[in-house]
């Protein structure tokens, strides 16, 4: 089971929980923070009256008014650029880029302004901005609605990059991101919005209501940034992954019968190196899995870190499973998507080496 970290639990309290989808958990996080801090504002394309394309912000404008939850023009550079100015003057903007695929026009503002503000001002200014983006495939979105651009942001000094895999973490990580004084890229795997997904599109959809990780505290709590979780304990090998691939890796482990320990990174960068090293040193084998394209994907960094820190404990070469180096195809969605068959084959290769 996933390790839960919460300040309420540390204080010995038993918070009231409700079964939530990831959509509801993210909305709850913004609701909690808007109620706690009047400087928290939410905006982006269609996030106000309409409640967002996936309805994540539904009801926030009605509750907090048009000055704190509002629609922005179709200008990603403008959305992030205004957020930098707002943040420098004390606000905590939570902005939504409707799909991660549309973030590129805002890249200059993210990299050149938001990420550098603390450094270039010698700490006089910070950029407490949370940039939410639905990401990943599995919904037949094609090449312009299915990308996973996380590696581009992990390369930029001054940014934090986060991707939850379940409702509990989604809420706790989003609250922690909003409270953080650095800009956070908060990626939301849209295939997980309404339920876990094991990578088998031909099977019935499983709702979050049937999973214990959907039990989410109603009030305030945080999941610390830079903390990974042991999603599934095991002794045969270690799988390093995040987002939707956490569930796909679990399915692959079950289907192959391999006792894999699955590490859900949660915070992609900065990451929890200690948890990674402890697991790989214990199992002696490692498979890295992500949905983004293979070349220069974040998996390459994970392979390098394992090689640097765990070399003398490795019993086999590190395996890597990722998307192909092509645009995300619409017609061949499941040939591109790293499903349980491909992940399972990598698990077997690691065990047989």
Buried (B, 14 or more C-beta within 10 A) or exposed (E): EBEBBBBBEEEEEEBEEEBBBBBBBBBBBBBBBBEBEEBBBBBBBBBBEEBBBBBBBBEBBEEBEEEBBBBBEEEBBBBBBBBBEBBBEEBBBBBBBBBBBBBBBBBEBBBEBBBBBBEEEEEEBBBBBBBBBBBBBBBEBBBEBBBBBBBBBBEBEBBBBBBBBBBBBBBBBBBBBBBBBBBBBBBBBBBBBBBBBBBBBEEEEBEBEEBEBBBBBBBBBBBBBBBBBBBBEBEBBBBBBBBBBBBBBBBBBBBBEBBBBBBBBBBBBEBBBEBBBBBBBBBBBBBBBBBBBBEEBBBBBBBEBBEEBBEEBBEBEBBBBBBBEEEBBBEEBBEBBBBBBBBBBBBBBBBEE
